[in-house]
Amino acid sequence: MAKVMVGLSGGVDSAVAAALLVEQGHEVVGGYMKNWMNEEGIPGDCPWEQDIEDAASVAKTLGIELRVIDLVESYREKIVEYLVNGYEEGLTPNPDVWCNREMKFGVFLDYALSQGFEAVGTGHYARRRTLSNGQAAILRGADPNKDQSYFLSLMTTYQVERALFPTGEMLKPAVRETAHRFGLPVAEKKDSQGICFLGQVKMSDFLAHYLPDKPGEIVDTEGRVMGTHRGLHFYTIGQRKGHGVASPKEGMAYVVVGKRAAENRLVIGWDREDTEGLYSRECIVGAVSSINEEIASLKRAEAQPRYRAKAEPVKLEALEGGRVRLIFEKGQRALVPGQIMAFYDGGRLLGGGVVENVG
């Protein structure tokens, strides 16, 4: 049995993770990561006070200690700046993936290890396995509708070896049932949505607080002016709604297909495979993080560019600096710089990286 610190968020998944680890005989302490209090007054609900109360109720029910760990400055430095700088540079960052690597299994894991804990447990829907060679691996969660392995794709082997995901072995309904079995006060609490740790804060409101509007022209692929945008950082390739240009007829939709920063122009086109800029078969991925097996050494794998996207077969070509070129068997919709690309071998997560270039 191990000494484990569980990240108690105030939600049902992490509560059940803690309960299962206690039931398994581990020495468990809960840790609430206090990362964001919305002192800037950004529109939206940031229920951190209620979450702490809920985490404390869960800890009391389980008879374990709860520690509230102030990580606000680390979160601002590692996540808020990453988000703002990324959008300012025209990228499409993913705060949830970065949060797991830099916060939950970064700063929080470091704190836990410094306090004598051997591992960190979370409520992620992913499965940790020990391979025949003794190395730790991550598999997709048992519930295909809740699988969160994509969000763990930038974790290092070191982090995976010190991570536990008890709920990843279960289907979501079973998690609710288990919460009732343990009498947990959050058994029927709704799942949280929105940006990692920010609560019900819209990305557009978050960006508007840090980045001023920079209006410019919206043009179609022929160069015709179709409207005005608020600022290129508010839009991403493949976006169908929110650009403000109505589709002229039933069954046809305009989507964002390009951002011309030099001209401050947003480009829209039809949502179909032959629209220039919308579908791509190749991209270059950098900042590659591999779990056990070096991704750059592989010739083939499966790659997943977004959480809800399907992992597709790719050929891999190693480039300088640990970067890799990906060639998909078929065109992929809305590949954009800044996205996280997760790599799989069937159901096993191999790691991930950041899309640098598409073409």
C-alpha positions as CSV (number, residue, x, y, z in Angstrom):
1,M,0.0,0.0,0.0
2,A,1.1,3.6,-0.7
3,K,0.9,7.0,0.8
4,V,-1.3,8.9,-1.7
5,M,-2.4,12.5,-2.1
6,V,-5.7,12.7,-4.0
7,G,-6.6,15.9,-5.9
8,L,-10.1,16.6,-4.5
9,S,-11.8,19.1,-6.7
10,G,-15.2,19.1,-5.1
11,G,-16.6,16.9,-7.8
12,V,-17.9,13.3,-7.9
13,D,-15.1,11.8,-9.9
14,S,-12.2,12.8,-7.6
15,A,-14.3,12.0,-4.5
16,V,-14.9,8.4,-5.8
17,A,-11.2,8.1,-6.6
18,A,-10.4,9.0,-3.0
19,A,-13.0,6.6,-1.7
20,L,-11.6,3.7,-3.7
21,L,-8.0,4.4,-2.7
22,V,-9.1,4.4,1.0
23,E,-11.0,1.1,0.4
24,Q,-7.9,-0.4,-1.2
25,G,-6.0,0.3,2.0
26,H,-3.8,3.2,0.9
27,E,-2.9,6.0,3.3
28,V,-4.9,8.8,1.7
29,V,-4.9,12.6,2.2
30,G,-7.0,15.0,0.1
31,G,-5.5,18.0,-1.6
32,Y,-7.6,20.9,-2.9
33,M,-5.7,22.9,-5.5
34,K,-6.6,26.5,-5.1
35,N,-5.7,27.8,-8.5
36,W,-8.1,30.6,-9.4
37,M,-10.3,33.0,-7.5
38,N,-11.3,35.3,-10.4
39,E,-10.2,38.4,-8.6
40,E,-10.1,40.2,-11.9
41,G,-13.9,40.1,-12.1
42,I,-14.2,38.3,-15.4
43,P,-17.8,37.5,-16.2
44,G,-18.8,34.0,-15.2
45,D,-19.1,31.8,-12.2
46,C,-16.0,30.6,-10.4
47,P,-17.3,28.4,-7.6
48,W,-14.1,27.7,-5.7
49,E,-15.5,28.4,-2.3
50,Q,-18.3,25.9,-2.8
51,D,-15.8,23.4,-4.3
52,I,-13.7,23.7,-1.1
53,E,-16.8,23.1,1.0
54,D,-17.7,20.1,-1.0
55,A,-14.1,18.7,-0.9
56,A,-14.1,19.2,2.9
57,S,-17.4,17.3,3.2
58,V,-16.1,14.4,1.1
59,A,-12.9,14.3,3.2
60,K,-14.9,14.3,6.5
61,T,-17.2,11.5,5.1
62,L,-14.1,9.4,4.3
63,G,-12.3,10.2,7.5
64,I,-9.3,11.7,5.8
65,E,-7.4,15.0,6.1
66,L,-8.0,17.8,3.5
67,R,-5.3,20.3,2.7
68,V,-6.0,23.4,0.7
69,I,-2.9,24.2,-1.3
70,D,-2.5,27.7,-2.7
71,L,-1.2,27.4,-6.3
72,V,-2.7,30.7,-7.6
73,E,0.7,32.2,-8.6
74,S,1.8,29.0,-10.3
75,Y,-1.4,28.8,-12.2
76,R,-1.2,32.4,-13.4
77,E,2.4,31.8,-14.5
78,K,2.0,28.4,-16.2
79,I,-1.6,28.4,-17.5
80,V,-3.0,32.0,-17.7
81,E,0.2,33.3,-19.4
82,Y,0.3,30.2,-21.7
83,L,-3.3,30.8,-22.8
84,V,-3.0,34.6,-23.3
85,N,0.3,34.5,-25.1
86,G,-0.8,31.6,-27.3
87,Y,-4.0,33.3,-28.5
88,E,-2.1,36.6,-28.9
89,E,0.3,34.8,-31.3
90,G,-2.5,33.3,-33.3
91,L,-2.3,29.8,-31.8
92,T,-5.0,27.6,-30.5
93,P,-3.8,26.5,-27.0
94,N,-5.3,23.7,-24.9
95,P,-5.3,24.7,-21.2
96,D,-6.8,21.4,-20.0
97,V,-3.9,19.3,-21.4
98,W,-1.3,21.8,-20.2
99,C,-3.0,21.9,-16.8
100,N,-2.5,18.2,-16.2
101,R,1.2,18.3,-17.1
102,E,2.1,21.6,-15.4
103,M,-0.3,21.7,-12.4
104,K,-1.8,18.4,-11.3
105,F,1.2,16.3,-12.2
106,G,3.6,19.2,-12.1
107,V,3.4,21.6,-9.1
108,F,0.9,19.6,-7.2
109,L,2.8,16.3,-7.6
110,D,6.0,18.1,-6.6
111,Y,4.3,19.3,-3.4
112,A,3.0,15.8,-2.7
113,L,6.4,14.2,-3.1
114,S,8.0,16.9,-0.9
115,Q,5.5,15.9,1.8
116,G,6.4,12.3,1.7
117,F,3.7,11.0,-0.5
118,E,4.5,8.4,-3.2
119,A,1.8,9.1,-5.7
120,V,-1.0,11.5,-6.7
121,G,-4.5,10.2,-7.4
122,T,-7.1,11.9,-9.6
123,G,-10.6,11.2,-11.0
124,H,-9.4,11.0,-14.6
125,Y,-11.1,8.5,-16.9
126,A,-7.9,6.8,-17.9
127,R,-6.3,3.5,-16.9
128,R,-2.8,3.1,-15.6
129,R,-1.1,-0.2,-16.3
130,T,2.3,-1.7,-15.5
131,L,3.7,-3.3,-18.7
132,S,5.6,-6.6,-18.8
133,N,8.9,-4.7,-18.8
134,G,7.9,-3.0,-15.6
135,Q,7.2,0.4,-17.1
136,A,4.0,2.4,-16.4
137,A,1.6,3.1,-19.2
138,I,-1.7,4.9,-19.7
139,L,-4.6,3.2,-21.5
140,R,-7.9,4.8,-22.6
141,G,-10.6,4.9,-20.0
142,A,-13.0,1.9,-19.7
143,D,-15.8,4.3,-20.6
144,P,-15.4,5.3,-24.2
145,N,-17.8,8.2,-23.8
146,K,-15.7,9.7,-20.9
147,D,-12.2,8.6,-21.9
148,Q,-9.8,11.5,-20.9
149,S,-6.5,10.0,-21.9
150,Y,-6.1,12.7,-24.5
151,F,-5.8,15.3,-21.8
152,L,-2.9,13.3,-20.3
153,S,-0.9,13.2,-23.5
154,L,1.8,15.6,-22.5
155,M,2.7,13.8,-19.3
156,T,6.2,12.4,-18.9
157,T,7.1,8.8,-17.9
158,Y,8.2,10.2,-14.5
159,Q,4.7,11.6,-13.9
160,V,2.9,8.5,-15.1
161,E,4.8,6.3,-12.7
162,R,3.5,8.4,-9.9
163,A,-0.1,8.7,-11.0
164,L,-3.2,6.7,-10.0
165,F,-6.6,6.8,-11.8
166,P,-9.1,4.6,-9.9
167,T,-12.2,5.8,-11.7
168,G,-10.7,5.1,-15.1
169,E,-11.6,1.4,-14.7
170,M,-15.3,2.3,-14.4
171,L,-18.3,3.5,-16.5
172,K,-19.7,6.9,-15.4
173,P,-23.0,5.4,-14.1
174,A,-20.9,3.1,-11.9
175,V,-19.0,6.1,-10.5
176,R,-22.3,7.7,-9.4
177,E,-23.4,4.4,-7.9
178,T,-20.1,4.0,-6.0
179,A,-20.5,7.6,-4.7
180,H,-23.9,6.6,-3.2
181,R,-22.4,3.4,-1.8
182,F,-19.9,5.5,0.1
183,G,-22.5,8.1,1.1
184,L,-20.5,10.9,-0.6
185,P,-22.3,14.3,-0.4
186,V,-21.4,15.0,-4.0
187,A,-22.9,11.9,-5.5
188,E,-25.4,13.9,-7.6
189,K,-23.3,17.0,-8.2
190,K,-23.2,18.0,-11.9
191,D,-19.9,17.6,-13.7
192,S,-18.0,20.9,-14.1
193,Q,-17.6,22.5,-17.5
194,G,-15.4,25.3,-18.9
195,I,-11.7,26.1,-18.8
196,C,-9.5,24.1,-16.5
197,F,-10.1,25.4,-12.9
198,L,-11.8,28.6,-14.1
199,G,-15.4,27.3,-13.7
200,Q,-18.2,28.7,-15.9
201,V,-16.0,31.3,-17.6
202,K,-16.4,31.7,-21.4
203,M,-13.1,31.7,-23.3
204,S,-14.2,34.8,-25.2
205,D,-14.8,36.7,-21.9
206,F,-11.5,35.4,-20.5
207,L,-9.6,36.6,-23.6
208,A,-11.4,39.9,-23.8
209,H,-10.2,40.7,-20.2
210,Y,-6.5,40.3,-21.2
211,L,-6.5,41.1,-25.0
212,P,-8.1,44.2,-26.4
213,D,-10.4,44.0,-29.4
214,K,-8.6,44.5,-32.7
215,P,-11.4,44.7,-35.4
216,G,-10.7,43.9,-39.0
217,E,-12.3,42.6,-42.2
218,I,-13.9,39.2,-42.7
219,V,-13.3,38.0,-46.3
220,D,-14.2,34.9,-48.2
221,T,-11.7,32.7,-50.1
222,E,-12.2,35.0,-53.1
223,G,-11.2,38.1,-51.2
224,R,-14.7,39.6,-51.0
225,V,-15.4,41.5,-47.8
226,M,-18.2,39.7,-45.8
227,G,-18.2,41.5,-42.5
228,T,-16.0,42.7,-39.5
229,H,-14.4,40.6,-36.8
230,R,-13.5,41.6,-33.2
231,G,-9.9,40.4,-33.3
232,L,-8.3,37.3,-34.7
233,H,-7.6,35.8,-31.3
234,F,-11.3,35.2,-30.8
235,Y,-11.5,32.7,-33.7
236,T,-10.1,29.4,-34.6
237,I,-9.9,27.4,-37.8
238,G,-13.0,25.3,-38.3
239,Q,-15.3,27.5,-36.2
240,R,-18.8,27.4,-37.6
241,K,-20.6,29.7,-35.2
242,G,-19.8,33.1,-33.7
243,H,-18.0,34.7,-36.7
244,G,-21.1,36.7,-37.5
245,V,-21.6,35.9,-41.2
246,A,-24.9,34.2,-42.0
247,S,-25.0,31.4,-44.5
248,P,-26.9,32.3,-47.6
249,K,-28.8,29.1,-48.0
250,E,-30.0,25.9,-46.3
251,G,-27.4,23.2,-45.9
252,M,-24.4,25.4,-46.5
253,A,-22.3,26.9,-43.7
254,Y,-19.5,29.3,-43.5
255,V,-16.5,28.3,-41.3
256,V,-13.3,30.0,-40.4
257,V,-10.5,28.7,-42.8
258,G,-7.7,31.2,-42.3
259,K,-6.3,34.1,-40.3
260,R,-4.1,36.6,-42.2
261,A,-2.3,38.3,-39.3
262,A,-0.4,40.8,-41.5
263,E,-3.6,42.2,-42.9
264,N,-5.7,41.5,-39.8
265,R,-8.2,39.6,-41.9
266,L,-10.3,36.6,-41.0
267,V,-11.0,34.2,-43.9
268,I,-14.2,32.2,-44.2
269,G,-15.2,29.5,-46.6
270,W,-17.6,26.6,-47.1
271,D,-17.6,23.8,-44.6
272,R,-16.6,21.1,-47.1
273,E,-13.5,19.0,-47.9
274,D,-12.5,20.9,-51.0
275,T,-12.3,24.3,-49.3
276,E,-8.7,25.5,-49.2
277,G,-7.3,25.7,-45.7
278,L,-9.9,23.6,-44.0
279,Y,-8.6,20.1,-44.5
280,S,-4.9,19.0,-44.3
281,R,-3.1,15.7,-44.5
282,E,0.3,16.9,-43.1
283,C,1.5,18.8,-40.1
284,I,4.7,19.1,-38.0
285,V,4.5,18.4,-34.2
286,G,7.1,19.8,-31.7
287,A,7.6,19.8,-28.0
288,V,7.0,16.0,-28.1
289,S,6.5,14.2,-24.8
290,S,6.8,10.4,-25.0
291,I,5.7,7.9,-22.4
292,N,8.3,5.1,-22.3
293,E,8.7,4.8,-26.1
294,E,10.2,7.6,-28.2
295,I,7.6,8.8,-30.6
296,A,10.2,10.2,-33.0
297,S,11.6,6.6,-33.4
298,L,8.3,5.3,-34.7
299,K,7.3,4.9,-38.3
300,R,3.5,4.6,-37.8
301,A,1.0,5.4,-35.0
302,E,-2.5,6.8,-34.6
303,A,-2.9,10.5,-34.0
304,Q,-5.7,12.4,-32.3
305,P,-5.8,16.2,-32.8
306,R,-8.7,17.1,-30.5
307,Y,-10.5,15.5,-27.5
308,R,-13.6,14.4,-29.4
309,A,-11.7,13.6,-32.7
310,K,-11.1,10.0,-33.8
311,A,-7.5,8.8,-33.7
312,E,-6.4,8.3,-37.3
313,P,-3.4,6.3,-38.8
314,V,-0.4,8.4,-39.6
315,K,3.1,7.9,-41.0
316,L,5.8,9.5,-38.8
317,E,9.0,11.1,-40.0
318,A,11.6,12.2,-37.5
319,L,12.9,15.8,-37.9
320,E,15.6,17.8,-36.1
321,G,15.1,18.8,-32.5
322,G,12.8,15.9,-31.7
323,R,10.0,17.2,-33.9
324,V,8.0,14.8,-36.1
325,R,6.2,15.2,-39.4
326,L,2.8,13.5,-39.6
327,I,1.2,12.3,-42.8
328,F,-2.4,11.2,-42.3
329,E,-4.0,8.7,-44.6
330,K,-6.9,11.1,-45.2
331,G,-7.5,14.8,-44.8
332,Q,-8.1,16.1,-41.3
333,R,-10.5,18.9,-40.6
334,A,-9.1,22.1,-38.9
335,L,-5.6,21.2,-38.0
336,V,-4.1,24.4,-36.5
337,P,-0.9,25.5,-34.8
338,G,-1.1,25.3,-31.0
339,Q,-3.3,22.2,-30.9
340,I,-2.3,19.2,-28.9
341,M,-1.7,16.0,-30.9
342,A,-2.0,12.8,-28.9
343,F,-0.4,9.6,-30.2
344,Y,-1.8,6.1,-29.6
345,D,-1.0,2.5,-30.3
346,G,-4.5,1.1,-30.2
347,G,-5.8,1.8,-26.8
348,R,-2.3,2.8,-25.3
349,L,-1.3,6.4,-25.1
350,L,2.2,7.0,-26.4
351,G,2.4,10.7,-25.6
352,G,1.7,13.9,-27.4
353,G,3.1,17.2,-28.7
354,V,2.1,20.6,-30.0
355,V,1.2,21.3,-33.7
356,E,3.7,23.8,-35.0
357,N,3.0,23.9,-38.7
358,V,0.2,22.7,-41.0
359,G,0.5,22.1,-44.7
